[in-house]
Amino acid sequence: MSEEPIECNRDQDRALIFEQHRRRLLGISYRILGAVADAEDVLQDAWLRWSTTDAAQVNNPEAFLTTVVSRLSLDRLRRVKARREVCQGPWLPEPVLLKPIPRPRPHSQTPCRWPS
């Protein structure tokens, strides 16, 4: 779930409000589109709309952003389906890593020696 709702007024930073909901918005868009890159593009478009919207007209920023992201995602899905080729076999969504991948341990710090 998201944090406490924030009332939007002219004094608040739009970026802070957008970032508060970014993870959930990305999840919504990803579930509709199935690709992280497309979902990120939708979030960029949503940010542009959010940054030009009159904040005084928005009663609930979370609902506004959710609606914008959902509609932009559905529009993008329609456009992509219109030009997507037919694939053989089942379609599988792009995997998303939720935890960082552990880095491999470095090799020993001793220098390599060539045989004599």
Secondary structure as UniProt FT lines:
FT   TURN            10..11
FT   HELIX           14..33
FT   HELIX           36..52
FT   HELIX           55..57
FT   HELIX           61..83
//
